[in-house]
Amino acid sequence: MKTLRQTLVTICLLLLAALIATPSLQIVMRGVFDVPMAGAEELARYFLIALTLLGAAHVTHSGGQIRMEEFKAMLPPRPRYALQVLIDLSAVAMFGLMAVASVTSILANLDNQTATLEMPYWLFMGPMTVGMTLLTLESAIDLVRTLRQGRAGAKHTSLA
C-alpha cells in the first residue's frame, strides 16, 4: 500500500502542476500571442476534477477529512465505537456504490466523448472510478482497524 499511496501523491502533484500551468499558459497565449488555447477551460476543469477525486483517498488516509471528532469524543466509549463502525461501514458502502456506478456509466458510454477536447468518456470518468475505488479501500482499511481494536480510534485529524 505504501508504494500505491506514494504513486498517488506523485500523480496528484503532477495534476496540481498541470492545473496551475493550463490557465497560466492560456493567459500567455491570449495576452502575448493573441491566440487562445482551444479547450483550455475544459482541460483545467478535468485536472481539477481528477485531482480532487484521486487525492481524496490520500486525504482520508492522512486524517484530513472532516470528522466531527469533538462530538464523538463527548460520547461514552461504546456508543463512540458503534458510531465509528457505522461511519466506516457507510463510507465503504457509499464509495463502493459510486465506484460501481462509475464503471457502469463508462461501459454504457464507451462510444461517447467530451464536447470540446473530444476526450474519450472512459478517460474523463476514469479518475472517478479510480478515486472511488481507492476511497473504498481506505475506508475498508479503517473499518478493519476499528473492528480489530474493538474501540473507536483516537483523534487523528491532520491539518498538514
Residue pairs with C-beta under 8 A, 6 or more apart in sequence:
1 141
5 57
5 58
5 61
8 54
8 55
8 57
8 58
8 134
9 58
11 54
12 51
12 54
12 55
12 58
15 47
15 50
15 51
15 54
15 55
16 51
18 47
19 44
19 47
19 48
19 51
22 40
22 43
22 44
22 47
23 40
23 44
25 37
25 40
26 36
26 37
26 40
26 41
26 44
29 35
29 36
29 37
29 40
30 36
30 37
38 116
39 116
39 117
41 116
42 114
42 115
42 116
42 117
42 119
43 117
46 117
46 119
46 124
49 127
49 128
50 127
52 131
53 127
53 128
53 130
53 131
53 132
54 127
54 130
54 131
54 134
55 131
56 131
56 134
56 135
57 131
57 134
57 135
57 137
57 138
59 65
60 135
60 138
60 139
60 142
61 138
61 141
62 158
62 160
63 156
63 157
63 158
64 157
64 158
64 159
64 160
65 157
67 157
69 155
69 157
72 80
72 83
72 84
72 152
73 80
73 155
75 83
77 151
77 152
80 151
80 152
81 146
81 150
81 151
81 152
83 152
84 146
84 152
84 153
85 143
85 146
85 147
88 139
88 142
88 143
88 146
89 143
91 135
91 136
91 139
91 142
91 143
92 136
92 139
92 140
92 143
95 132
95 133
95 135
95 136
95 139
96 132
96 136
98 128
98 132
99 129
99 132
99 133
99 135
99 136
102 125
102 128
102 129
102 132
103 129
105 125
106 121
106 122
106 125
106 126
106 129
109 121
109 122
109 125
110 121
110 122
111 121
112 120
112 121
113 119
113 120
113 121
113 124
114 121
114 124
145 153
146 152
146 153
